[in-house]
């Protein structure tokens, strides 16, 4: 932890060769070191208190500002210095400081970025291509456009899912409140013997007893799972396996395919636009797909294309690729304009994904309300039947 001249606290990571070097760099950044701890990694040492994740937004802002600075004719080292001065993310600031030091030591920009091991391989390749062509400002501009696409894409999914998830959460809370507060008090007037009550009433009462007697266990189990998962589980693997399972469900199959193909197509467009060779672009772009089965099938096309098979012919063996995509790939291959073809494919699949999401959301909202209504209706009927059996009340 460090503080600046105004007393503001900063937590993050800085790359350094040893403890004095880390202190010296932080001092050079105008920061006073309060606490400093060491963490070893395969690539060397880094001193940190709390590791902060570099988000897509951070990379987008970095690449956009670098593009503007380079377009203004500023040298790469001076551009990095100016960029570091405006950053509030100390983690990213420390990484860029390492990049700047490596550049001044004679390393190439792409090599310096790659050795940090903190940036997406797609980002590293785009910088490498821009460096080889001598046009880094275009490379950073392409990176900013790609990251902007990723940010907008994720935000659209979150915004679409916000209301249905809130509806489901509210329904669960209401049901828990009914089973914990209303039902136990209502049935308490009947005493312990509920054998004379209607079957549906006895079932409701038993369910209420189960929920009320095991809530502490569930809470403790949930906390335990969260603690264990935060330390041991790989959320990326879990997410990929979930997507793999959804691919086999008829309702979600087309939705998942359109989602993954739209991301894949835009990644291919960004790679080809940046000047990346088709094979390298394909190898990198397949990693943006979350569904393991789809990744494995696309991976099989790489050796086929290397052997000289046509792109459309190689993709024809991929089961989830629609005929429309194969036709467009043939056109792009024959015309030599694959970059624009992949952008058109992105537009098509993105539109299909959005339409599919709208249809599912239109059905999901009334479905949740209907299910909730049925459950509440069953509860009300059970209570009414119980009241009608008032002769069973023990006075």
C-alpha positions as CSV (number, residue, x, y, z in Angstrom):
1,X,0.0,0.0,0.0
2,X,1.2,3.5,-0.9
3,X,0.0,7.1,-0.4
4,X,0.5,10.1,-2.6
5,X,1.2,13.7,-1.6
6,X,-2.5,14.3,-1.1
7,X,-2.8,11.4,1.3
8,X,-4.8,9.1,-1.1
9,X,-4.2,5.4,-0.7
10,X,-3.2,3.2,-3.6
11,X,-3.1,-0.6,-3.7
12,X,-1.6,-2.6,-6.6
13,X,1.3,-4.4,-8.1
14,X,4.7,-3.2,-9.4
15,X,7.2,-5.3,-11.3
16,X,10.7,-5.0,-9.9
17,X,14.0,-7.0,-9.7
18,X,14.3,-6.7,-5.9
19,X,12.8,-4.9,-2.8
20,X,14.9,-1.7,-3.1
21,X,14.2,-1.5,-6.8
22,X,10.4,-1.6,-6.1
23,X,10.7,1.1,-3.5
24,X,12.8,3.3,-5.8
25,X,10.2,3.0,-8.6
26,X,7.3,3.8,-6.3
27,X,9.3,6.8,-5.0
28,X,9.9,8.0,-8.6
29,X,6.1,7.9,-9.1
30,X,5.6,10.3,-6.2
31,X,4.4,7.7,-3.8
32,X,5.3,7.0,-0.2
33,X,5.5,3.2,0.6
34,X,3.5,2.1,3.6
35,X,3.5,-1.6,3.1
36,X,5.3,-3.8,0.6
37,X,5.2,-7.6,0.2
38,X,6.8,-10.0,-2.3
39,X,5.2,-12.5,-4.6
40,X,7.2,-14.9,-6.7
41,X,6.1,-15.9,-10.2
42,X,7.7,-18.0,-13.0
43,X,8.8,-14.9,-14.9
44,X,10.5,-13.3,-11.9
45,X,9.5,-11.3,-8.9
46,X,6.8,-8.7,-8.3
47,X,6.1,-6.9,-5.2
48,X,2.5,-6.4,-4.3
49,X,-0.1,-6.0,-1.6
50,X,-3.3,-6.8,-3.5
51,X,-3.4,-7.8,-7.1
52,X,-5.9,-5.9,-9.1
53,X,-7.3,-7.3,-12.3
54,X,-6.7,-5.5,-15.6
55,X,-10.2,-5.2,-17.1
56,X,-11.3,-4.9,-20.8
57,X,-12.1,-1.2,-20.0
58,X,-8.5,-0.6,-18.8
59,X,-7.1,-2.1,-22.1
60,X,-9.6,-0.1,-24.1
61,X,-8.7,3.2,-22.5
62,X,-5.0,2.3,-22.8
63,X,-5.1,1.5,-26.5
64,X,-7.4,4.4,-27.4
65,X,-5.1,6.9,-25.7
66,X,-2.0,5.3,-27.2
67,X,-3.6,5.6,-30.6
68,X,-4.3,9.3,-30.1
69,X,-0.8,10.0,-28.8
70,X,1.0,8.1,-31.6
71,X,-1.3,9.8,-34.2
72,X,-0.1,13.1,-32.8
73,X,3.5,12.2,-33.7
74,X,4.7,11.5,-30.1
75,X,7.3,8.8,-29.7
76,X,6.3,5.5,-28.1
77,X,8.4,6.0,-24.9
78,X,7.1,9.5,-24.4
79,X,3.6,8.3,-25.1
80,X,3.9,5.6,-22.4
81,X,5.2,8.2,-19.9
82,X,2.3,10.5,-20.6
83,X,-0.2,7.7,-20.4
84,X,1.2,6.5,-17.0
85,X,0.7,10.0,-15.6
86,X,-3.0,9.8,-16.2
87,X,-3.6,6.3,-14.9
88,X,-5.3,5.6,-11.5
89,X,-4.9,1.9,-11.8
90,X,-1.6,1.3,-10.0
91,X,-1.5,-2.3,-11.3
92,X,-1.6,-1.2,-14.9
93,X,0.8,1.7,-14.1
94,X,3.4,-0.7,-12.8
95,X,3.1,-2.9,-15.8
96,X,3.5,0.0,-18.2
97,X,6.5,1.1,-16.3
98,X,8.1,-2.3,-16.8
99,X,7.2,-2.1,-20.6
100,X,8.9,1.4,-20.8
101,X,12.0,0.1,-19.0
102,X,12.2,-2.8,-21.4
103,X,11.8,-0.5,-24.4
104,X,14.6,1.8,-23.2
105,X,16.7,-1.3,-22.7
106,X,16.4,-2.2,-26.4
107,X,13.4,-4.6,-26.5
108,X,10.6,-4.3,-29.0
109,X,7.2,-3.0,-27.9
110,X,5.5,-6.3,-28.7
111,X,8.1,-8.3,-26.8
112,X,7.8,-6.0,-23.8
113,X,4.0,-6.3,-23.7
114,X,4.2,-10.1,-24.2
115,X,6.7,-10.6,-21.4
116,X,4.3,-9.0,-18.9
117,X,2.0,-12.0,-19.4
118,X,-1.0,-9.8,-18.4
119,X,-2.4,-9.0,-21.8
120,X,-4.7,-11.0,-24.1
121,X,-2.7,-12.9,-26.8
122,X,-4.8,-11.1,-29.4
123,X,-3.5,-7.7,-28.1
124,X,0.1,-8.9,-28.2
125,X,-0.2,-10.2,-31.8
126,X,-1.9,-6.9,-33.0
127,X,1.0,-4.9,-31.5
128,X,3.5,-7.2,-33.1
129,X,1.9,-6.8,-36.5
130,X,1.8,-3.1,-36.1
131,X,5.4,-3.0,-35.1
132,X,6.5,-5.0,-38.1
133,X,4.5,-2.8,-40.5
134,X,5.7,0.4,-38.7
135,X,2.2,1.6,-38.0
136,X,1.6,1.2,-34.3
137,X,-1.1,3.8,-34.2
138,X,-3.3,1.7,-36.4
139,X,-2.6,-1.4,-34.3
140,X,-3.7,0.4,-31.1
141,X,-6.7,1.8,-32.9
142,X,-7.7,-1.7,-33.9
143,X,-7.2,-3.0,-30.3
144,X,-9.4,-0.2,-29.0
145,X,-12.1,-1.1,-31.5
146,X,-11.9,-4.8,-30.6
147,X,-12.0,-4.1,-26.8
148,X,-14.9,-1.7,-27.3
149,X,-16.8,-4.5,-29.1
150,X,-16.1,-6.9,-26.2
151,X,-17.3,-4.3,-23.6
152,X,-20.5,-3.5,-25.5
153,X,-21.2,-7.1,-26.2
154,X,-20.9,-8.1,-22.5
155,X,-23.0,-5.1,-21.4
156,X,-25.8,-5.9,-23.8
157,X,-26.0,-9.5,-22.4
158,X,-26.0,-8.1,-18.8
159,X,-28.6,-5.6,-19.6
160,X,-30.8,-8.1,-21.3
161,X,-30.6,-10.6,-18.4
162,X,-31.0,-8.0,-15.6
163,X,-34.8,-7.9,-15.4
164,X,-35.4,-11.7,-15.7
165,X,-32.8,-12.4,-13.1
166,X,-34.3,-9.8,-10.8
167,X,-37.7,-11.4,-11.4
168,X,-36.4,-14.8,-10.5
169,X,-34.6,-13.5,-7.4
170,X,-37.6,-11.6,-6.2
171,X,-39.8,-14.7,-6.6
172,X,-37.3,-16.8,-4.6
173,X,-37.3,-14.2,-1.8
174,X,-41.1,-14.1,-1.7
175,X,-41.4,-17.9,-1.5
176,X,-38.8,-18.0,1.3
177,X,-40.7,-15.4,3.2
178,X,-44.0,-17.3,2.7
179,X,-42.5,-20.6,3.9
180,X,-40.6,-19.1,6.9
181,X,-43.1,-16.5,8.2
182,X,-46.6,-17.2,7.0
183,X,-47.0,-21.0,6.8
184,X,-45.4,-21.9,10.1
185,X,-47.6,-19.4,12.0
186,X,-50.8,-20.5,10.2
187,X,-50.3,-24.2,10.9
188,X,-49.2,-23.6,14.5
189,X,-52.9,-23.3,15.5
190,X,-53.3,-27.0,14.6
191,X,-50.7,-28.2,17.0
192,X,-48.2,-31.0,16.2
193,X,-50.8,-33.5,14.9
194,X,-51.6,-32.6,11.2
195,X,-52.7,-36.1,10.2
196,X,-56.3,-35.0,9.8
197,X,-55.5,-32.2,7.4
198,X,-55.8,-32.5,3.6
199,X,-52.9,-34.2,1.8
200,X,-51.8,-31.0,0.0
201,X,-51.8,-29.1,3.4
202,X,-49.7,-31.8,5.0
203,X,-47.2,-31.6,2.1
204,X,-47.0,-27.9,2.3
205,X,-46.5,-28.0,6.1
206,X,-43.7,-30.7,5.7
207,X,-41.9,-28.6,3.1
208,X,-42.1,-25.6,5.4
209,X,-40.6,-27.6,8.2
210,X,-37.7,-28.8,6.0
211,X,-36.9,-25.2,4.8
212,X,-37.0,-23.8,8.4
213,X,-35.0,-26.6,9.9
214,X,-32.2,-26.6,7.3
215,X,-31.7,-22.9,6.5
216,X,-28.6,-22.6,8.7
217,X,-27.1,-25.6,7.1
218,X,-27.7,-24.2,3.6
219,X,-26.2,-20.8,4.6
220,X,-23.1,-22.4,6.0
221,X,-22.8,-24.8,3.0
222,X,-23.1,-21.8,0.6
223,X,-20.5,-19.8,2.5
224,X,-18.2,-22.8,2.5
225,X,-18.6,-23.4,-1.3
226,X,-17.9,-19.7,-1.9
227,X,-14.7,-19.9,0.1
228,X,-13.5,-23.1,-1.5
229,X,-14.4,-21.9,-5.0
230,X,-12.6,-18.6,-4.6
231,X,-9.4,-20.4,-3.9
232,X,-9.5,-23.6,-5.8
233,X,-12.0,-23.5,-8.7
234,X,-11.3,-22.1,-12.1
235,X,-14.3,-20.0,-13.1
236,X,-13.2,-20.0,-16.7
237,X,-13.3,-23.8,-16.9
238,X,-16.7,-23.9,-15.1
239,X,-18.1,-21.3,-17.5
240,X,-16.8,-23.2,-20.6
241,X,-18.4,-26.5,-19.3
242,X,-21.7,-24.8,-18.8
243,X,-21.7,-23.4,-22.3
244,X,-20.8,-26.9,-23.6
245,X,-23.9,-28.4,-21.8
246,X,-26.2,-25.6,-23.1
247,X,-25.2,-26.4,-26.7
248,X,-27.1,-29.7,-26.4
249,X,-30.3,-28.1,-25.2
250,X,-32.7,-27.4,-28.1
251,X,-33.9,-24.1,-26.7
252,X,-30.4,-22.7,-26.2
253,X,-28.5,-24.4,-29.1
254,X,-29.1,-21.7,-31.8
255,X,-28.6,-18.9,-29.2
256,X,-25.2,-20.3,-28.2
257,X,-24.1,-20.9,-31.8
258,X,-25.1,-17.4,-32.9
259,X,-23.4,-15.9,-29.8
260,X,-20.1,-17.7,-30.3
261,X,-20.0,-17.3,-34.1
262,X,-20.6,-13.5,-33.8
263,X,-17.7,-13.2,-31.4
264,X,-15.5,-15.4,-33.5
265,X,-16.3,-13.6,-36.7
266,X,-15.6,-10.1,-35.2
267,X,-12.3,-11.4,-33.7
268,X,-11.3,-12.8,-37.2
269,X,-12.2,-9.4,-38.7
270,X,-10.1,-7.5,-36.2
271,X,-7.1,-9.9,-36.7
272,X,-7.3,-9.7,-40.5
273,X,-7.8,-6.0,-40.4
274,X,-4.6,-5.6,-38.3
275,X,-2.6,-7.6,-40.9
276,X,-2.4,-10.9,-39.0
277,X,-2.0,-14.0,-41.2
278,X,-5.2,-16.1,-41.6
279,X,-3.8,-19.2,-39.7
280,X,-2.6,-17.1,-36.8
281,X,-5.9,-15.2,-36.7
282,X,-7.8,-18.5,-36.7
283,X,-5.7,-19.9,-33.8
284,X,-6.1,-16.8,-31.7
285,X,-9.8,-16.2,-32.6
286,X,-10.9,-19.7,-31.6
287,X,-9.9,-18.9,-28.0
288,X,-12.6,-16.2,-27.7
289,X,-15.2,-19.0,-28.0
290,X,-16.4,-20.3,-24.6
291,X,-17.9,-23.5,-25.8
292,X,-15.3,-26.3,-25.6
293,X,-17.0,-28.5,-28.2
294,X,-17.0,-25.6,-30.7
295,X,-13.4,-24.8,-30.0
296,X,-12.3,-28.4,-30.6
297,X,-14.1,-28.5,-34.0
298,X,-12.7,-25.2,-35.2
299,X,-9.2,-26.3,-34.1
300,X,-9.4,-29.3,-36.5
301,X,-9.6,-26.9,-39.4
302,X,-6.1,-25.4,-38.8
303,X,-4.0,-28.4,-40.0
304,X,-6.4,-28.9,-43.0
305,X,-5.9,-25.3,-44.1
306,X,-2.2,-25.6,-43.6
307,X,-2.2,-28.6,-45.9
308,X,-3.7,-26.5,-48.7
309,X,-7.4,-27.3,-48.3
310,X,-9.8,-24.4,-49.0
311,X,-11.1,-22.4,-46.0
312,X,-14.7,-23.1,-46.9
313,X,-14.0,-26.8,-47.5
314,X,-12.2,-27.1,-44.1
315,X,-15.1,-25.4,-42.3
316,X,-17.7,-27.6,-44.0
317,X,-16.7,-30.4,-41.6
318,X,-17.6,-28.2,-38.6
319,X,-21.1,-29.4,-37.6
320,X,-22.4,-26.1,-36.2
321,X,-21.4,-23.9,-39.1
322,X,-24.5,-23.0,-41.1
323,X,-24.5,-23.3,-45.0
324,X,-24.9,-19.5,-45.3
325,X,-21.5,-19.0,-43.6
326,X,-19.8,-21.6,-45.9
327,X,-21.2,-19.8,-48.9
328,X,-19.9,-16.4,-47.8
329,X,-16.5,-17.9,-47.0
330,X,-16.3,-19.3,-50.5
331,X,-17.1,-15.8,-51.9
332,X,-14.5,-14.2,-49.6
333,X,-11.9,-16.8,-50.5
334,X,-12.4,-16.4,-54.2
335,X,-12.4,-12.6,-54.1
336,X,-9.6,-12.3,-51.6
337,X,-11.7,-10.2,-49.3
338,X,-12.1,-12.4,-46.2
339,X,-11.8,-9.4,-43.9
340,X,-15.1,-7.8,-45.0
341,X,-16.8,-11.2,-45.2
342,X,-16.1,-11.9,-41.6
343,X,-17.4,-8.5,-40.6
344,X,-20.6,-9.3,-42.6
345,X,-20.8,-12.6,-40.8
346,X,-20.4,-10.9,-37.5
347,X,-23.3,-8.5,-38.3
348,X,-25.6,-11.5,-39.4
349,X,-24.9,-13.6,-36.3
350,X,-25.0,-10.7,-33.9
351,X,-28.5,-9.8,-35.3
352,X,-29.6,-13.4,-35.0
353,X,-28.3,-13.6,-31.4
354,X,-30.1,-10.4,-30.4
355,X,-33.4,-11.6,-32.0
356,X,-33.1,-15.0,-30.2
357,X,-32.4,-13.3,-26.9
358,X,-35.5,-11.1,-27.4
359,X,-37.7,-14.2,-28.1
360,X,-36.3,-16.0,-25.0
361,X,-36.8,-13.0,-22.8
362,X,-40.3,-12.5,-24.1
363,X,-41.1,-16.1,-23.1
364,X,-39.0,-16.2,-19.9
365,X,-40.7,-13.3,-18.2
366,X,-44.3,-14.6,-18.4
367,X,-43.0,-18.1,-17.7
368,X,-41.5,-17.0,-14.4
369,X,-44.7,-15.1,-13.5
370,X,-46.8,-18.1,-14.4
371,X,-44.8,-20.5,-12.4
372,X,-44.8,-18.1,-9.5
373,X,-48.6,-17.7,-9.8
374,X,-49.1,-21.5,-9.9
375,X,-46.9,-22.0,-6.7
376,X,-48.7,-19.2,-4.9
377,X,-52.1,-20.6,-6.1
378,X,-51.3,-24.0,-4.7
379,X,-50.3,-22.4,-1.4
380,X,-53.6,-20.4,-1.3
381,X,-55.7,-23.5,-2.1
382,X,-53.9,-25.4,0.6
383,X,-54.6,-22.8,3.1
384,X,-58.2,-22.6,2.1
385,X,-58.6,-26.4,2.4
386,X,-57.0,-26.2,5.8
387,X,-59.5,-23.5,6.9
388,X,-62.4,-25.6,5.6
389,X,-61.1,-28.4,7.9
390,X,-61.6,-26.1,10.9
391,X,-63.2,-28.9,12.9
392,X,-59.8,-30.4,13.3
393,X,-58.4,-27.4,15.3
394,X,-57.5,-28.3,18.8
395,X,-59.2,-25.9,21.3
